[in-house]
Amino acid sequence: MKGRIFLIHWNQSEADEFAEKLRSEGWKVDIEAEDGARAGKMIRADPPDAVVIYLTRLPSHGRETADYLRSVKTTRNIPIVFVDGREDALEKTKVKVADAVFTTSTELKNVLANISKLS
């Protein structure tokens, strides 16, 4: 097992697909697809190795969840990886969560491999 990822995406069936791909690569994956506050509580209660947030749907929800995670002592240093999204969503997110990693779906595997080497 490579480690544990908490995946946030605002569409359950797509989140399940993304999670299954990560699981096939050796990650344990928890998912939240409906409630950013619930995601924050779950992450705070049992911090993963990284949080992956897709910006392709409801990017403002992803930004708010990441902002919350950065405001809490127990989750402040967990790597946050934003995936895909329109240019305007990426720019707003880079301003709000400047220390996050930004990547594409095709590069996610490599980014997570680098993060797992740091843990």
Backbone hydrogen bonds, N-H to C=O, Kabsch-Sander energy under -0.5 kcal/mol:
donor,donor_aa,acceptor,acceptor_aa,energy
2,K,26,G,-2.7
3,G,26,G,-0.6
5,I,28,K,-3.0
6,F,50,A,-2.2
7,L,5,I,-0.6
7,L,30,D,-3.3
8,I,52,V,-3.1
9,H,32,E,-1.7
11,N,9,H,-0.6
15,A,11,N,-2.8
16,D,12,Q,-2.7
17,E,13,S,-1.8
18,F,14,E,-2.7
19,A,15,A,-2.7
20,E,16,D,-2.4
21,K,17,E,-1.9
22,L,18,F,-2.0
23,R,19,A,-2.8
24,S,20,E,-2.2
25,E,21,K,-0.8
25,E,22,L,-0.6
26,G,23,R,-1.9
27,W,22,L,-2.0
28,K,3,G,-2.8
29,V,27,W,-0.5
30,D,5,I,-2.5
32,E,7,L,-1.9
39,A,35,D,-2.3
40,G,36,G,-2.6
41,K,37,A,-2.2
42,M,38,R,-2.6
43,I,39,A,-2.7
44,R,40,G,-2.5
45,A,41,K,-2.3
46,D,42,M,-1.7
49,D,4,R,-2.1
50,A,4,R,-1.1
51,V,79,P,-2.8
52,V,6,F,-2.7
53,I,51,V,-0.5
53,I,81,V,-2.9
54,Y,8,I,-2.4
55,L,83,V,-2.7
61,H,58,L,-1.1
62,G,58,L,-1.4
63,R,59,P,-2.4
64,E,60,S,-2.4
65,T,61,H,-2.4
66,A,62,G,-2.4
67,D,63,R,-2.8
68,Y,64,E,-2.3
69,L,65,T,-2.4
70,R,66,A,-2.1
71,S,67,D,-1.0
71,S,68,Y,-0.9
72,V,68,Y,-0.7
72,V,69,L,-0.7
75,T,72,V,-1.2
76,R,72,V,-1.4
78,I,75,T,-1.5
81,V,51,V,-3.3
82,F,80,I,-0.5
82,F,101,V,-3.2
83,V,53,I,-2.3
84,D,103,T,-2.2
90,L,86,R,-2.5
91,E,87,E,-2.5
92,K,88,D,-2.2
93,T,89,A,-2.1
94,K,90,L,-2.6
95,V,91,E,-1.6
96,K,92,K,-2.0
97,V,93,T,-3.2
98,A,95,V,-0.5
100,A,97,V,-1.8
101,V,80,I,-2.7
103,T,82,F,-2.5
107,E,104,T,-0.6
108,L,104,T,-1.1
108,L,105,S,-0.5
111,V,107,E,-2.2
112,L,108,L,-2.9
113,A,109,K,-1.8
114,N,110,N,-2.0
115,I,111,V,-2.0
116,S,112,L,-2.6
117,K,113,A,-1.4
118,L,114,N,-0.9
118,L,115,I,-0.7
119,S,115,I,-1.0
